[in-house]
């Protein structure tokens, strides 16, 4: 069942026109350099999930057009814009008493 859902999600991501993602991404700029913690020139899965916390491994692989294992600025440009909540400063949890 999980494979069917993952396959359907991947197909949906691939079927969505790139222009729609690019236009949406342009309206919400992503600071690629700030996300690239290790200054490798690409975003690994953990770095990408900083801006897109719900990003799945299948979506990451689908966006990685050159199959390098990281997302370039061009590959990031086709992802949907990050949610405003993912760009907010996290609030620390209250200590348990």
C-alpha positions in Angstrom: 0.0 0.0 0.0 2.8 2.4 0.9 4.5 1.7 -2.5 1.3 2.6 -4.3 0.9 5.9 -2.4 4.6 6.7 -2.9 4.3 5.9 -6.7 1.2 8.0 -7.0 2.8 10.9 -5.2 5.9 10.7 -7.4 3.7 10.6 -10.6 1.7 13.6 -9.4 4.9 15.5 -8.7 6.2 14.7 -12.2 2.9 15.4 -13.9 2.6 18.9 -12.4 3.9 21.4 -15.0 7.3 22.7 -14.2 6.2 26.2 -15.1 3.6 26.2 -12.3 6.3 25.2 -9.8 8.8 27.7 -11.2 6.3 30.6 -11.1 5.2 29.7 -7.5 8.8 29.4 -6.4 9.7 32.8 -7.9 7.0 34.3 -5.7 8.6 32.9 -2.5 12.3 33.2 -2.8 14.5 30.6 -1.1 17.9 31.6 0.2 19.8 28.7 -1.3 23.1 29.7 0.3 21.5 29.8 3.8 20.0 26.3 3.3 23.3 24.8 2.0 24.8 24.3 5.5 27.9 22.5 4.3 28.6 24.8 1.3 28.6 21.9 -1.1 26.7 23.8 -3.8 23.7 21.4 -3.5 21.1 20.6 -0.9 21.0 17.1 0.6 17.8 15.7 1.9 18.2 17.1 5.4 19.1 20.6 4.1 16.1 20.6 1.8 13.8 19.5 4.6 14.8 22.7 6.5 12.6 24.6 4.0 10.3 21.8 2.9 9.7 19.7 6.1 7.1 17.5 4.4 9.5 16.7 1.5 9.6 12.9 1.0 12.5 10.9 -0.2 10.5 10.1 -3.4 9.9 13.8 -4.1 13.6 14.5 -3.5 14.7 11.8 -5.9 12.1 13.0 -8.5 13.4 16.6 -8.2 17.1 15.5 -8.5 17.2 15.5 -12.3 20.9 14.8 -12.6 20.7 12.0 -9.9 23.7 13.6 -8.1 22.1 13.0 -4.7 21.7 16.7 -4.0 19.5 19.4 -5.4 21.0 22.3 -7.4 19.6 25.8 -7.4 17.8 24.9 -10.7 16.3 21.7 -9.3 15.2 23.6 -6.2 13.5 26.2 -8.4 10.9 23.7 -9.6 9.8 22.7 -6.1 6.7 24.2 -4.8 7.3 27.3 -2.5 8.1 26.4 1.1 5.3 26.9 3.5 5.5 30.1 5.6 5.6 28.0 8.7 8.8 26.3 7.6 10.5 29.7 7.3 9.4 30.9 10.7 11.8 30.8 13.7 11.0 27.7 15.7 9.7 28.2 19.1 11.4 26.0 21.8 9.2 23.6 23.6 8.3 24.4 27.1 10.3 22.4 29.7 8.3 19.5 31.3 7.8 19.7 35.0 
